[in-house]
Amino acid sequence: MASSEEPQQRGWRLDPIPSRQACRGDDGFIRVPMWIARDGKHVADTEMVLLPTEAALLSEHLTEALAGSLSIMQELFHGDALAEGPGVTVVSKLRHSA
């Protein structure tokens, strides 16, 4: 009989904090707020600190990895949303006719 519980996460995990945006600090570094978890339990909040060139390279690699997949906004609006760039989504007020 299959269990409806999710498998317990084992080991360390680093996740972006969804409610906090990455920003450029006064020192010029890009700071990405992150959660640290161990075995599925929150341990601490921290920041991933990147040089601007490192952040640009990470962004490029993430964009390549996501190529061809629909964004969450595009899925929600069934094609009525157009991703214009990182963090920018345009949603038409008018339904497109087929």
Buried (B, 14 or more C-beta within 10 A) or exposed (E): EEEEEEEEEEEEBEEEBEEBEBEEEEEEBBBBBBBEBEEEEEEEEBBBEBEEEEBEEBBEEEEEEEEEEEEEBBEEBEEBBBBEEEEEBEEEEEEEEE
